[in-house]
């Protein structure tokens, strides 16, 4: 999510190994090839595709060495190639735990220190260096803003003793440190320097709408997104503003408690955040990426790059769903056969006009085809007793077949299965 809302679409995006998987997955059913590009940001990828088009068995690392030798120079043949592979690893797995992002930056800083003046002016070298700084800056800001939110929550937990208005004021002041006390300004400054260099280069990259008249912030103008909030600050501040309008202290305290207990499924219940792979234990996963790189069989976790104008929770900016008109499922084993359950769900606000239907087990309808809430908000549905009397529950989401148009499919951000008392 942090990369999606800052870098947007058409970001500098070397993914040599991933592109090779895609190429080899599709190549047996194709005749010939055409490398299509929307700009210089995917320069590495289109070289990989073109090279594999001539020789599908070519070694990807050797392709990158050829690329580096030809465009950067003999001295950096392997080092720059390994740097491109490191940039791909920057995007793999949860960013908060990917400490390799800093190692990638160190690799490119070492290359920069040893580079000749000619290489320093090379836009392909500048691109990779820009991405390395950008990724490291975003990760550091993510950790900083997550820590600020946890500190803010600590103050909210004292609302009953200190008063709701005082607790919200203190929490908001902590959240606003992300703006008042920005983090790692030296790395941010370096981004602006490299963006200017890339604009002045033969590639003439327009990494900002404001400074370089880029087409749109989410279409390559990554410099404009580098400070986009990475925690729940916009949503929390909007909730604080709403709670301050309530006349009674008890109502304000209840609202604060709802914020703190947002992910609580209550005793006997379950919560899944489908925006985070480590918090979706009930999702029915599909084949490995190498077997299904275009997600035609398994669920796809998506990171919309559009900056929704509303004050969204961070989890609502990401979702898991199906691609095209496939279904996707969640499965709950070991339920109480005598228990009664209800489902609370947050549906994605991306393409909310596409109707979704939810069924349980072998076709028990939980809700018919319906459009989604925009902006997102919780929707509750009772689970019929016959759906859980066997101690297991399988939920299946689907979209209408034959609609045509964009293959966005279904999308779910958060799911609570709550055991009713």
VENDA-V670808 format. One record per residue. N is the residue number from 1. OMEGA is omega in degrees with one decimal (* if undefined). D_FIRST is the distance of its C-alpha to the first C-alpha in Angstrom with 1 decimal. Layout:
n=N omega=OMEGA d_first=D_FIRST
n=N omega=OMEGA d_first=D_FIRST
This chain:
n=1 omega=-177.5 d_first=0.0
n=2 omega=177.0 d_first=3.8
n=3 omega=-174.3 d_first=5.4
n=4 omega=-174.7 d_first=5.0
n=5 omega=176.3 d_first=6.2
n=6 omega=-173.9 d_first=8.5
n=7 omega=176.1 d_first=9.9
n=8 omega=-177.4 d_first=10.0
n=9 omega=177.6 d_first=12.6
n=10 omega=174.8 d_first=15.5
n=11 omega=171.9 d_first=14.2
n=12 omega=-161.1 d_first=16.5
n=13 omega=176.8 d_first=15.6
n=14 omega=176.0 d_first=18.2
n=15 omega=-171.4 d_first=17.7
n=16 omega=-177.8 d_first=21.4
n=17 omega=177.3 d_first=21.5
n=18 omega=178.5 d_first=19.0
n=19 omega=178.3 d_first=21.0
n=20 omega=176.3 d_first=24.2
n=21 omega=179.2 d_first=23.2
n=22 omega=-179.4 d_first=22.5
n=23 omega=-175.0 d_first=25.7
n=24 omega=176.1 d_first=27.8
n=25 omega=-175.3 d_first=26.6
n=26 omega=-171.3 d_first=27.7
n=27 omega=-177.0 d_first=30.6
n=28 omega=-177.4 d_first=33.3
n=29 omega=-179.5 d_first=33.2
n=30 omega=174.3 d_first=33.4
n=31 omega=-177.8 d_first=36.2
n=32 omega=-179.2 d_first=35.6
n=33 omega=173.9 d_first=32.3
n=34 omega=177.2 d_first=30.9
n=35 omega=-178.0 d_first=28.2
n=36 omega=-177.8 d_first=26.3
n=37 omega=173.9 d_first=24.3
n=38 omega=179.3 d_first=22.7
n=39 omega=-176.7 d_first=23.3
n=40 omega=-177.9 d_first=23.6
n=41 omega=-178.7 d_first=20.0
n=42 omega=-175.5 d_first=20.4
n=43 omega=-178.8 d_first=23.8
n=44 omega=-175.6 d_first=23.4
n=45 omega=-178.2 d_first=22.2
n=46 omega=174.3 d_first=25.1
n=47 omega=178.5 d_first=27.5
n=48 omega=179.3 d_first=26.4
n=49 omega=-178.3 d_first=26.9
n=50 omega=-179.6 d_first=30.2
n=51 omega=177.7 d_first=31.5
n=52 omega=176.7 d_first=30.7
n=53 omega=177.0 d_first=32.4
n=54 omega=-178.0 d_first=35.6
n=55 omega=-177.0 d_first=35.2
n=56 omega=-179.1 d_first=32.8
n=57 omega=-177.8 d_first=33.8
n=58 omega=178.3 d_first=33.0
n=59 omega=-174.0 d_first=31.2
n=60 omega=179.5 d_first=27.8
n=61 omega=178.1 d_first=28.3
n=62 omega=174.7 d_first=31.6
n=63 omega=179.6 d_first=30.2
n=64 omega=176.4 d_first=28.0
n=65 omega=176.2 d_first=31.1
n=66 omega=178.8 d_first=33.0
n=67 omega=-177.4 d_first=30.3
n=68 omega=-179.2 d_first=30.3
n=69 omega=-174.9 d_first=34.1
n=70 omega=-172.0 d_first=34.6
n=71 omega=-176.2 d_first=32.2
n=72 omega=177.6 d_first=31.8
n=73 omega=-175.5 d_first=35.1
n=74 omega=-174.2 d_first=37.0
n=75 omega=-176.3 d_first=36.4
n=76 omega=-172.5 d_first=32.6
n=77 omega=-176.0 d_first=32.8
n=78 omega=-175.7 d_first=31.2
n=79 omega=-179.8 d_first=29.2
n=80 omega=177.3 d_first=27.2
n=81 omega=178.6 d_first=26.7
n=82 omega=176.4 d_first=25.4
n=83 omega=177.4 d_first=23.1
n=84 omega=176.1 d_first=21.5
n=85 omega=178.1 d_first=21.1
n=86 omega=176.5 d_first=19.4
n=87 omega=176.7 d_first=16.9
n=88 omega=179.3 d_first=16.0
n=89 omega=177.3 d_first=15.7
n=90 omega=-175.4 d_first=13.2
n=91 omega=-175.2 d_first=10.6
n=92 omega=178.1 d_first=12.0
n=93 omega=-179.9 d_first=11.2
n=94 omega=-177.6 d_first=9.3
n=95 omega=-176.2 d_first=8.9
n=96 omega=-179.2 d_first=10.9
n=97 omega=-176.3 d_first=13.7
n=98 omega=-179.1 d_first=13.8
n=99 omega=178.1 d_first=16.8
n=100 omega=177.8 d_first=17.7
n=101 omega=-179.7 d_first=15.6
n=102 omega=176.5 d_first=18.5
n=103 omega=177.9 d_first=21.1
n=104 omega=178.4 d_first=19.8
n=105 omega=179.5 d_first=20.4
n=106 omega=177.2 d_first=23.7
n=107 omega=-177.4 d_first=24.7
n=108 omega=174.6 d_first=24.3
n=109 omega=176.7 d_first=25.9
n=110 omega=176.3 d_first=28.8
n=111 omega=-179.7 d_first=29.0
n=112 omega=-179.8 d_first=29.0
n=113 omega=-177.0 d_first=31.8
n=114 omega=-171.6 d_first=33.9
n=115 omega=174.9 d_first=33.3
n=116 omega=176.6 d_first=36.2
n=117 omega=-179.9 d_first=36.1
n=118 omega=179.2 d_first=35.9
n=119 omega=179.8 d_first=32.8
n=120 omega=177.8 d_first=31.2
n=121 omega=-178.1 d_first=31.7
n=122 omega=-174.6 d_first=30.4
n=123 omega=176.9 d_first=27.4
n=124 omega=175.5 d_first=26.0
n=125 omega=-180.0 d_first=26.2
n=126 omega=177.8 d_first=24.7
n=127 omega=-177.6 d_first=21.7
n=128 omega=179.4 d_first=20.9
n=129 omega=177.3 d_first=21.7
n=130 omega=179.8 d_first=19.4
n=131 omega=-179.3 d_first=16.4
n=132 omega=176.9 d_first=17.5
n=133 omega=-176.9 d_first=17.7
n=134 omega=-178.6 d_first=14.5
n=135 omega=-179.1 d_first=12.5
n=136 omega=178.7 d_first=14.7
n=137 omega=-179.6 d_first=14.5
n=138 omega=179.6 d_first=10.7
n=139 omega=-179.7 d_first=11.1
n=140 omega=179.1 d_first=14.2
n=141 omega=177.5 d_first=12.9
n=142 omega=-179.6 d_first=10.1
n=143 omega=179.4 d_first=13.2
n=144 omega=-176.0 d_first=15.4
n=145 omega=173.7 d_first=13.6
n=146 omega=178.2 d_first=13.1
n=147 omega=177.4 d_first=16.8
n=148 omega=-180.0 d_first=17.8
n=149 omega=178.9 d_first=16.5
n=150 omega=175.3 d_first=18.5
n=151 omega=178.1 d_first=21.5
n=152 omega=178.6 d_first=21.2
n=153 omega=177.5 d_first=21.3
n=154 omega=178.6 d_first=24.4
n=155 omega=178.3 d_first=26.2
n=156 omega=179.6 d_first=25.4
n=157 omega=178.7 d_first=26.9
n=158 omega=-174.3 d_first=30.1
n=159 omega=-177.9 d_first=30.4
n=160 omega=-179.4 d_first=33.3
n=161 omega=-171.8 d_first=35.3
n=162 omega=-177.5 d_first=34.4
n=163 omega=-175.0 d_first=33.9
n=164 omega=-176.4 d_first=30.9
n=165 omega=177.7 d_first=31.2
n=166 omega=-178.7 d_first=31.4
n=167 omega=179.6 d_first=28.5
n=168 omega=178.8 d_first=26.2
n=169 omega=179.5 d_first=27.5
n=170 omega=179.7 d_first=27.0
n=171 omega=-179.1 d_first=23.4
n=172 omega=177.8 d_first=22.6
n=173 omega=178.2 d_first=24.3
n=174 omega=179.4 d_first=22.2
n=175 omega=-177.2 d_first=18.9
n=176 omega=174.4 d_first=20.3
n=177 omega=178.2 d_first=21.0
n=178 omega=178.2 d_first=17.6
n=179 omega=-176.1 d_first=19.5
n=180 omega=179.5 d_first=23.1
n=181 omega=-176.1 d_first=22.6
n=182 omega=-169.9 d_first=19.9
n=183 omega=173.0 d_first=19.1
n=184 omega=-178.6 d_first=20.3
n=185 omega=179.4 d_first=21.9
n=186 omega=177.7 d_first=23.6
n=187 omega=178.2 d_first=20.5
n=188 omega=177.8 d_first=19.4
n=189 omega=-179.9 d_first=23.0
n=190 omega=176.2 d_first=22.9
n=191 omega=-179.4 d_first=20.1
n=192 omega=177.7 d_first=22.3
n=193 omega=-179.9 d_first=25.3
n=194 omega=176.3 d_first=23.8
n=195 omega=177.2 d_first=22.6
n=196 omega=178.5 d_first=26.2
n=197 omega=179.7 d_first=27.6
n=198 omega=176.2 d_first=25.7
n=199 omega=-179.9 d_first=26.9
n=200 omega=-177.8 d_first=30.4
n=201 omega=175.2 d_first=30.2
n=202 omega=178.3 d_first=31.6
n=203 omega=176.5 d_first=28.1
n=204 omega=-179.3 d_first=27.9
n=205 omega=-179.2 d_first=24.1
n=206 omega=-172.7 d_first=23.1
n=207 omega=177.0 d_first=19.9
n=208 omega=173.3 d_first=20.4
n=209 omega=-175.3 d_first=21.8
n=210 omega=-173.7 d_first=23.7
n=211 omega=-171.2 d_first=25.2
n=212 omega=177.4 d_first=25.6
n=213 omega=172.4 d_first=25.5
n=214 omega=-175.0 d_first=22.6
n=215 omega=-175.0 d_first=22.3
n=216 omega=-176.4 d_first=19.1
n=217 omega=-175.9 d_first=16.2
n=218 omega=179.6 d_first=13.7
n=219 omega=173.2 d_first=16.4
n=220 omega=-177.9 d_first=16.7
n=221 omega=-172.5 d_first=17.1
n=222 omega=-179.8 d_first=14.4
n=223 omega=-178.5 d_first=16.6
n=224 omega=-178.2 d_first=16.4
n=225 omega=-169.5 d_first=12.6
n=226 omega=-178.5 d_first=12.9
n=227 omega=-179.0 d_first=13.5
n=228 omega=-177.8 d_first=11.0
n=229 omega=-176.8 d_first=10.7
n=230 omega=173.5 d_first=8.1
n=231 omega=-177.3 d_first=10.1
n=232 omega=-176.3 d_first=12.2
n=233 omega=-178.8 d_first=14.7
n=234 omega=-179.3 d_first=15.1
n=235 omega=-179.0 d_first=15.5
n=236 omega=-180.0 d_first=17.8
n=237 omega=176.7 d_first=19.9
n=238 omega=178.3 d_first=20.4
n=239 omega=177.8 d_first=21.6
n=240 omega=179.9 d_first=23.8
n=241 omega=178.5 d_first=25.4
n=242 omega=-177.6 d_first=26.2
n=243 omega=179.1 d_first=27.6
n=244 omega=179.4 d_first=29.8
n=245 omega=-179.8 d_first=31.5
n=246 omega=-174.6 d_first=32.7
n=247 omega=-173.0 d_first=36.4
n=248 omega=178.2 d_first=36.6
n=249 omega=-178.9 d_first=35.3
n=250 omega=178.9 d_first=35.0
n=251 omega=178.7 d_first=32.7
n=252 omega=178.3 d_first=30.4
n=253 omega=177.3 d_first=30.4
n=254 omega=177.3 d_first=29.6
n=255 omega=176.8 d_first=26.6
n=256 omega=178.0 d_first=25.4
n=257 omega=178.0 d_first=26.0
n=258 omega=176.4 d_first=23.9
n=259 omega=-176.4 d_first=20.9
n=260 omega=-177.0 d_first=21.6
n=261 omega=-172.5 d_first=22.3
n=262 omega=-174.6 d_first=19.4
n=263 omega=-177.3 d_first=18.5
n=264 omega=179.4 d_first=22.2
n=265 omega=-177.9 d_first=23.6
n=266 omega=-175.3 d_first=27.1
n=267 omega=179.5 d_first=29.7
n=268 omega=-178.1 d_first=29.8
n=269 omega=-175.9 d_first=26.5
n=270 omega=177.7 d_first=23.1
n=271 omega=175.2 d_first=19.4
n=272 omega=172.6 d_first=16.5
n=273 omega=-175.2 d_first=12.8
n=274 omega=171.5 d_first=11.8
n=275 omega=-176.8 d_first=8.1
n=276 omega=-176.2 d_first=9.0
n=277 omega=-178.2 d_first=11.6
n=278 omega=178.3 d_first=13.7
n=279 omega=-179.0 d_first=14.3
n=280 omega=-173.4 d_first=15.5
n=281 omega=-178.0 d_first=19.0
n=282 omega=178.2 d_first=20.7
n=283 omega=175.3 d_first=18.8
n=284 omega=-175.7 d_first=21.2
n=285 omega=180.0 d_first=19.7
n=286 omega=179.0 d_first=21.1
n=287 omega=177.0 d_first=22.5
n=288 omega=-178.8 d_first=21.1
n=289 omega=-178.2 d_first=19.2
n=290 omega=-179.5 d_first=22.5
n=291 omega=-175.2 d_first=24.3
n=292 omega=-173.5 d_first=21.9
n=293 omega=178.4 d_first=19.6
n=294 omega=172.7 d_first=19.5
n=295 omega=175.9 d_first=18.7
n=296 omega=-178.7 d_first=22.0
n=297 omega=-174.9 d_first=22.9
n=298 omega=178.6 d_first=20.0
n=299 omega=-177.7 d_first=17.0
n=300 omega=173.0 d_first=13.9
n=301 omega=-172.9 d_first=10.3
n=302 omega=-178.4 d_first=8.8
n=303 omega=-177.6 d_first=5.8
n=304 omega=-177.7 d_first=8.2
n=305 omega=179.2 d_first=8.6
n=306 omega=177.8 d_first=11.3
n=307 omega=178.7 d_first=11.5
n=308 omega=-174.1 d_first=13.1
n=309 omega=-178.8 d_first=16.1
n=310 omega=177.8 d_first=16.3
n=311 omega=-174.9 d_first=15.3
n=312 omega=165.2 d_first=12.6
n=313 omega=-178.4 d_first=11.6
n=314 omega=-178.2 d_first=8.0
n=315 omega=-178.4 d_first=8.5
n=316 omega=179.3 d_first=9.9
n=317 omega=179.8 d_first=7.0
n=318 omega=179.2 d_first=6.4
n=319 omega=174.1 d_first=9.8
n=320 omega=-179.9 d_first=12.3
n=321 omega=-179.8 d_first=15.4
n=322 omega=177.9 d_first=18.1
n=323 omega=-173.0 d_first=18.7
n=324 omega=-174.8 d_first=21.8
n=325 omega=175.2 d_first=24.1
n=326 omega=173.7 d_first=23.5
n=327 omega=166.8 d_first=23.2
n=328 omega=-168.0 d_first=21.0
n=329 omega=166.9 d_first=22.1
n=330 omega=-175.3 d_first=21.8
n=331 omega=-178.9 d_first=24.8
n=332 omega=174.5 d_first=26.4
n=333 omega=169.9 d_first=29.4
n=334 omega=174.2 d_first=31.9
n=335 omega=176.6 d_first=31.9
n=336 omega=-177.5 d_first=35.0
n=337 omega=-179.7 d_first=37.3
n=338 omega=-177.0 d_first=39.0
n=339 omega=173.2 d_first=36.0
n=340 omega=-173.8 d_first=34.6
n=341 omega=168.9 d_first=30.8
n=342 omega=-178.1 d_first=28.7
n=343 omega=170.1 d_first=25.1
n=344 omega=-172.7 d_first=22.6
n=345 omega=170.8 d_first=19.6
n=346 omega=178.1 d_first=16.8
n=347 omega=-179.9 d_first=16.5
n=348 omega=176.6 d_first=13.9
n=349 omega=175.6 d_first=14.9
n=350 omega=-177.8 d_first=14.3
n=351 omega=-176.6 d_first=17.9
n=352 omega=-179.1 d_first=19.4
n=353 omega=178.5 d_first=22.8
n=354 omega=-176.0 d_first=22.6
n=355 omega=176.9 d_first=24.5
n=356 omega=176.8 d_first=23.5
n=357 omega=179.8 d_first=26.1
n=358 omega=176.0 d_first=25.9
n=359 omega=178.8 d_first=28.7
n=360 omega=174.9 d_first=29.6
n=361 omega=-174.4 d_first=31.5
n=362 omega=172.1 d_first=34.0
n=363 omega=176.0 d_first=33.4
n=364 omega=-173.5 d_first=33.7
n=365 omega=174.4 d_first=31.9
n=366 omega=168.5 d_first=29.6
n=367 omega=-179.8 d_first=29.0
n=368 omega=176.2 d_first=30.1
n=369 omega=-177.8 d_first=28.1
n=370 omega=174.1 d_first=26.5
n=371 omega=-173.8 d_first=24.1
n=372 omega=177.7 d_first=21.1
n=373 omega=176.0 d_first=20.8
n=374 omega=6.0 d_first=19.3
n=375 omega=-176.4 d_first=18.0
n=376 omega=171.6 d_first=16.9
n=377 omega=-176.7 d_first=19.3
n=378 omega=173.5 d_first=20.7
n=379 omega=-176.8 d_first=23.3
n=380 omega=178.8 d_first=25.8
n=381 omega=175.4 d_first=28.0
n=382 omega=174.7 d_first=30.9
n=383 omega=179.2 d_first=31.1
n=384 omega=-176.7 d_first=34.7
n=385 omega=-178.0 d_first=36.7
n=386 omega=179.8 d_first=37.7
n=387 omega=-176.2 d_first=34.0
n=388 omega=-175.5 d_first=33.9
n=389 omega=175.3 d_first=37.6
n=390 omega=178.6 d_first=37.2
n=391 omega=177.9 d_first=34.7
n=392 omega=178.5 d_first=31.8
n=393 omega=173.1 d_first=29.4
n=394 omega=178.3 d_first=27.4
n=395 omega=-178.4 d_first=25.3
n=396 omega=175.9 d_first=24.8
n=397 omega=178.0 d_first=22.8
n=398 omega=173.0 d_first=24.1
n=399 omega=-178.3 d_first=24.3
n=400 omega=178.2 d_first=27.6
n=401 omega=173.3 d_first=29.0
n=402 omega=-179.4 d_first=30.5
n=403 omega=-175.9 d_first=28.6
n=404 omega=177.6 d_first=27.8
n=405 omega=-176.0 d_first=25.3
n=406 omega=-176.4 d_first=21.6
n=407 omega=-172.9 d_first=20.8
n=408 omega=177.9 d_first=17.7
n=409 omega=-176.0 d_first=19.3
n=410 omega=179.4 d_first=18.3
n=411 omega=-178.4 d_first=15.1
n=412 omega=-178.5 d_first=14.8
n=413 omega=-177.8 d_first=12.2
n=414 omega=-179.7 d_first=14.6
n=415 omega=171.4 d_first=18.2
n=416 omega=167.2 d_first=21.1
n=417 omega=-169.4 d_first=24.4
n=418 omega=177.1 d_first=26.9
n=419 omega=-176.4 d_first=30.4
n=420 omega=-177.8 d_first=32.8
n=421 omega=* d_first=35.7
